[in-house]
Amino acid sequence: MVPFPMLETESAAERRLYEGFLEQLDEAFVVYHSVDWVLGGRDGPVQGEADFVISHPEHGVLALEAKGGAITYDPGTRRWAQSGHSGTHVLREDPFHQAADEMHSLA
């Protein structure tokens, strides 16, 4: 687990995932939490963050975006929303595309 111990986060979902990975994955896996990245873009640097990057010498690398609370999708508007303690808000990006973009950026 990198970092170990886990850095403070407001996300209960990330804390639960971190603890689950720590307890359930064997030592061949390396789990990185809160991975920042910067790429050069046409209009200057593009910055992002992957909630988790999980690597394994045989299985490869996976970028994972953690979402807590209730997640809904409206096919009419093609928008995702997240509901939790702080209310409901529309997600800026499809969480599947967000994780895929993070993976491509890290590669």
PLY file of the C-alpha trace (Angstrom):
ply
format ascii 1.0
element vertex 107
property float x
property float y
property float z
element edge 106
property int vertex1
property int vertex2
end_header
0.00 0.00 0.00
1.45 3.34 -1.06
1.35 5.47 0.97
1.21 3.48 4.18
-0.47 4.34 6.39
-3.22 5.97 4.35
-3.22 9.75 4.17
-6.27 11.51 5.55
-9.23 11.79 3.19
-12.82 12.94 3.53
-13.96 10.05 1.32
-15.39 7.16 3.32
-15.52 5.15 0.08
-11.76 5.56 -0.42
-11.06 4.62 3.20
-13.17 1.44 2.89
-11.48 0.46 -0.37
-8.01 1.10 1.04
-8.75 -1.07 4.07
-10.29 -3.78 1.88
-7.28 -3.87 -0.45
-4.94 -4.01 2.54
-6.82 -6.95 4.08
-7.69 -8.95 0.96
-4.98 -8.56 -1.70
-1.81 -10.60 -1.53
1.68 -9.07 -1.55
2.05 -9.37 -5.34
-0.34 -6.42 -5.70
0.86 -2.86 -5.18
-1.93 -0.38 -4.49
-1.25 3.34 -4.89
-3.77 5.73 -3.35
-4.45 9.24 -4.63
-2.08 9.28 -7.61
-1.55 12.79 -9.04
-0.45 13.23 -12.65
0.34 16.12 -14.99
0.41 16.04 -18.79
1.41 18.66 -21.33
-1.67 19.87 -23.21
-2.26 22.27 -26.09
-3.32 24.99 -23.67
-0.77 24.18 -20.99
-0.46 21.50 -18.34
-3.41 19.21 -17.68
-3.61 17.93 -14.12
-5.57 15.00 -12.73
-5.74 12.37 -10.03
-6.60 8.69 -9.88
-8.17 7.53 -6.63
-6.36 4.18 -6.85
-3.86 2.60 -9.22
-3.47 -1.13 -8.64
-0.56 -3.02 -10.20
0.32 -6.70 -10.41
3.29 -8.24 -12.23
1.09 -10.72 -14.14
-2.34 -9.06 -14.25
-1.22 -5.54 -15.22
-2.40 -2.13 -14.05
-5.87 -0.86 -13.17
-6.98 2.72 -12.46
-9.98 2.87 -10.14
-12.26 5.81 -9.42
-14.03 5.51 -6.04
-17.58 6.83 -5.69
-19.50 6.66 -2.43
-23.17 7.06 -1.66
-25.84 6.37 -4.24
-24.86 6.67 -7.90
-27.56 7.15 -10.55
-27.56 7.51 -14.33
-30.19 9.35 -16.38
-30.15 7.96 -19.93
-32.27 10.88 -21.15
-29.64 13.47 -20.25
-26.71 11.00 -20.24
-25.67 12.35 -16.83
-24.46 10.67 -13.68
-25.37 11.91 -10.20
-24.05 11.11 -6.75
-26.09 11.36 -3.54
-24.64 11.32 -0.06
-24.44 13.20 3.22
-23.86 16.51 1.44
-26.86 16.13 -0.90
-27.07 15.24 -4.58
-24.83 16.64 -7.29
-24.26 15.92 -10.97
-20.87 14.38 -11.69
-18.67 16.35 -14.07
-17.72 13.23 -15.99
-18.93 9.69 -16.58
-17.02 7.72 -13.89
-16.13 4.99 -16.40
-14.66 7.54 -18.82
-12.92 9.27 -15.91
-11.12 6.04 -14.90
-10.27 5.25 -18.55
-8.86 8.76 -19.07
-6.78 8.41 -15.89
-5.44 5.07 -17.10
-4.49 6.47 -20.51
-2.89 9.52 -18.91
-0.78 7.38 -16.61
0.25 5.10 -19.46
0 1
1 2
2 3
3 4
4 5
5 6
6 7
7 8
8 9
9 10
10 11
11 12
12 13
13 14
14 15
15 16
16 17
17 18
18 19
19 20
20 21
21 22
22 23
23 24
24 25
25 26
26 27
27 28
28 29
29 30
30 31
31 32
32 33
33 34
34 35
35 36
36 37
37 38
38 39
39 40
40 41
41 42
42 43
43 44
44 45
45 46
46 47
47 48
48 49
49 50
50 51
51 52
52 53
53 54
54 55
55 56
56 57
57 58
58 59
59 60
60 61
61 62
62 63
63 64
64 65
65 66
66 67
67 68
68 69
69 70
70 71
71 72
72 73
73 74
74 75
75 76
76 77
77 78
78 79
79 80
80 81
81 82
82 83
83 84
84 85
85 86
86 87
87 88
88 89
89 90
90 91
91 92
92 93
93 94
94 95
95 96
96 97
97 98
98 99
99 100
100 101
101 102
102 103
103 104
104 105
105 106
